[in-house]
């Protein structure tokens, strides 16, 4: 079989599928991309055993049908360095893959492998009832929650993002036990069965990184008992769901607060950036907030090296308060908030703090404070 295509087109498909590939063992079948040509449809498939990605494209210049598997990292790195413009790719029955540039100045021969043992693509994406979600809003839900996912392998349920569909709305929640991200969107999903699932971050990151809402307005999402699937333009993604019971995150969200203050996000980001170097090598990463009338003092104390102090004007009226946080958690939250003014809703006795955009209740972050008086 042979076909001709633009480098930029096949590189886009290769990059989407290549990222899914495990790639740790060259001779592991799952380190390969499956290339299939049938009736002028070029399909690229990749999997790590839990997450699948598939790209389909119609080609004008193609001959023959066939399938071959090829080491993903190798073909990806080779295609990346090819000249721009059209490429000619010829795959013989003996799994030899010839790649030529249009100017005939660059040629490659890659030895592929038979595709007989390549894992079968799950059929859930063809048989599952789909719901339509605006691409821009769905990617927003991913970007607002991905940083709070737990990294520890002994908490399997927390290593994913919880997606709940209730009534007309979709909710996304992530937590690592010390911070929590929450966002909800009303997509008008009445008439669709409710669900509560935990999705692998890997498949969501691939959608976030590679799909543009300017190119694809809607994402099709389907859920069954053990998998979630997405159709996004020419790409399909399928992921095994994370098993386990997600903790009741609602118990962590305070219903009332002892005091609040508002601050310009950029001013706070700048102030923290200037004091953090004092404690960047300290394990606790503790930064202290001293809240006084219309002024926030930010302290970074290093018992062996010294201390740094930053000041930011705030909107606050009340008694002096002191709290402390892991500075990395605060920085992560500030990166994801969009509005110029953010609100800190706080409590005494080391109870959870809420950080959110002003006048918004549909997404927010919860951060567990630290003891300001302990070293």
N, C-alpha and C positions, 0 to 999 in steps of 0.2 A: 504494500500500500504506500501511497505517497500523497503529500499535500503541500500547499504553499500558503503561507500566512505572514502577516506583519509581525515583526519581533515584539512590538509593544503589546499586541493582543495575546500572544502565547505566553509572554512573560508574566502578564497579569494573572492568567490562569495557573501558571506554574507556581507563582509566589503564594497564591491562596492555598493551593494544595500542599506545597512543600512545607509550609509552616506546621501543618498537622502531623507530618511524618515524624516518627520517633527518631530515626536517623542515628541511633547510637551504635548499631551493629550493621555493617555494610551488607552482610549476607542474610540479614533478617528480611523476609518478604515484605514486612510492613515498613521497611525503610525505602521502599520503591513507590513510584507513581505508576499507576496503570494508565496506559494510553490506548484508547480504542477509537477506531474510525469505522463508521458504518453509515452508509447512505449519505455521505457528505457531512455527517455529524461527528465532530471531534469531541470526545469525552475524556477528561482527565480526572482520575480518582485517587484519593489518598486516605489512609487511616492509621491511627496508632492503636487500634483495638477498641477504643472507647469513643473516639470522635472521628467522624467522617466528613470529608469535603469532596464535592464533585462539581466540575465545570463542564458546561456544554456550549458548543459554538458551531454554527452552520458555516461551512467553507464553500466558497465558489470554485476553488481550484483543488480538487481532490480526486483520487482514483483508488479503487479497490476497498476492501474491508479487512480488518485485522485487529489484533490486540497484542500488546507487549508490555512488560514491566521494566522499568529502568530506575536505577538508583537516583533518588530525588535530588540529593545535594549535588551530584555530579552534573546532571543535565541542567539544573538550575544555574550553577556557576558558569557553565559553558555558554548557555543562551544569554546570560547577562552581559558577557563580553563580546557577543556578536555585533557586527555593524547594524545600525538602524536600517529600517526598510524591510523588504520581503526576505523570508527564509524559505528554503526548499528542504523538506524533510522526507526521507525515503526509508521505509522500514521493510527489510527483507524477511522471508520466512524463517531464516536462521537467527532471528532476533538481533541482527546488525542494524544499527540506526545511523544513517548518513545525514549530516546537517550541512548545508551549503549556504553561504551568503549570496545575495542577489548579484553582487559584483564579482563573484567567483574568486575572491581573494582569501576567503577563510573556509576551511573544510574540516569537519570532525567525523570520526567514526566512534560510536559508543556501542559497547556490547550490552545488550539487554538480557532479560531472562524470560523464560516461558511464564505465561500468566496463569497456568493451570491451578497453581496453589494459592493464588491471590484470594483473600477473604471475599466472600460474596457481599455485595452492597445490601444493606438492610432495606426491605421493601416497605417499611413503615411510612416513608415519605409519599408513597403512591396510594396507600390505603387509609391514611389517617385524615380525619376531618380537619380542615384548616380554618384559622381565623386570620383576618387581615389587620395589620398594625401599621401605622405610619412609620416609615423607616427612621425619620429624624427623631421622633419621640422615643422609639424603642432604643435607638443607639444612645440617646440621652439617659435613659434608665440604666443602661449598662455603665456608662461613664461615671454616673453619680454613685454607683455602688461597688465598683470593682476593687477599689483600694482598701475596702474594709473587710475583704474576704480573709479568713484565717489561713495561715501558711502551715500550721502544725498538722502533721499527718494523723495524729491521734484524735483529731476531732473531725471525722469525715464529713458530717453534716454541715459543718461550718466552712468547709473548703469550697463551697459553692454559693451561688446566689439563689435565694428563695424567690420564686415567682408564684404569686397567688392571683387567681382570677376569681373575683367575687362580684356578682351582679354585672354592672356595666364596666367595671374598672379592673385594671391590672396593677398589682403592687409588686415592688421589688425591694428586697431587704437583704443586707449582708452584715455580718458581725464576726469579730474574732474574740469576743468576750470582753474586750476593753473599749471597743467603740462600735457604733452601729450606724449604718446608712439606710435611709428610708425614702422611697419615692413612690408616688401613685399617679396614675393617669386614667382619666375616664375616656375609654375608647368606644363607648356605646356597644358593649359586648353582650347585651341582653339576648337571651335565646341560645347562648352557648353554655355548655356544661361548665360548672366551676371546677377549678383544679388547684392543687398546691404541690409544687415540684421544686426540686433543688437541681440547678443546672451547673454543669462543669464550666468554670471560668474560661477554659481554653476555647471552646466553641464560640462563646460570646465575644472574646477578644478578637477572634478571626473576623467576626461580623463587624465589630467596631473599627478594626484597622483597615479593612479592605472594601467595605461597602459604602458608597457615597449616596446620601439621600437625594443629591441633585441628579443622580443617574437612575435611581430606583426609588419610587415614591412609597411603595408598600412592601412589607415583609409578610410572607405567609408563614404562620406558626402552627404546628400540629403536635399534640401530646397523646401518648398512649401510656400503658402501664409501666413501661420501663425505658422509654426513649422520648426525646423531643426532636422535632425536625423543623427546619427552616428552608423556605424557598425564597431566594433573593435574586431577582433577575436571572442571569444564566447560571447562578450558583445554588447548590443544595448543600445543606449541612445537617448532619444527624449526630446526636450525642446520647450516650447512655446516661440516664439520670443517676444522681448520687443517692444512694439508699440511706435511710436513717430518718429519725424524727427531728425536725428543726425545733429549737427551743422557742418557747412562747415569748417572742420579742416584745409583745405589747406590755408585758410586766416591767420591762426596763424603761419604757418611755414615761417620764413623769407627767402627771396630770396638772400639776401646778408648780410654781417656782417662788423662791424667796426674794429674788431680785433679778433685774435684767439691765443690760447696757447695750448701746448701739455704737458701732465704730466703723470708720472708713476702712474697707478691706485692704486697700493698697497701702494705707498708712501702717496698718498692723503687720502686713507682710514685710514691709521695709524694716520696721522696728525689730521684728523677730530675727530677720536675716542678719542684722548687725550685732545682736547679742548672742546668737546661737554658737558662734565659733568658740566661745568660752567653755561650752559644755558638750561640744560635738563628740568628744571622746569619752564621755561619762556614760556608763551603762544605763542609768535611770532616765537620762534625757529630760530631766525635770526643769521646767521653766515656771517661774512664779509670777502670778498676776496680782498686783496690789491695786484695788479699785477704789478711787476716791472721787470726790465731787468733780465731774467733768474731766477726769484724768486717769489714765491707765498707766501704771508703772510696770515695766516688764523686766524681771531680774533673772539673770543666769548666774548661778553661784557654783564655783569650782573650789572646793575646800582646800585644794593644794595649789591652785594657780591664781585665784582671785575671783572677781565678779564683774559682770557687765550690767548696765542699766539703760533701758530705753523708755521713752515717754510718748504717749499717744493721746490726743484729745478724744474724748468720748462723750456720749449723751448719757449721763447718769446723775441721779439725785437720790442720795441715801447715805447710810452709814458706811464707814470704811470697811471693805471686805478683802479677804486674801484667799486665793485659791492657787492650785498648781496643776500642771498638765504635762504629759509627754509632748514635747514640742513638735515631734514628727506627726503626731495625730492632728494637732492644730494646723500645721502647714498643709497636710493632705486635704483637710476640709476646706481651707481657704482657696486652694487651687481649683476646687470643683464648683464653688459658689460663683454665680454669674453677676449678682448685683453689686453695686458700689458700696452699699451700706449693708452690714450684717448684724444680726442680733445674737447676743449671748444670754441665754436664760439659765440662771444658776441657782443652786441650793446650798445650804449649809450641810455640815456633817458628811462631806465627801459623797453626797448623792449625785446622780448623773446630771451632766450639763447638756443643754440643747443648743446647737448652733444652727442658724437658718438665715435665709434671706428675709429682709424686712417685708412684712405683710404677706408672707407665704406660709401655708400650712401643708402643702402637698408634697414637699420634700424637706428633709432636715437631717441633722447628724447628732448622735448622742456620743459624748465622750465621758469616760469615767475619770474624775479628777484624782490627783495624787495628794498625799499628805504634805502640806507646805512646810511643816515644822520638822519633818524627818530628813536626815541627810541621805 
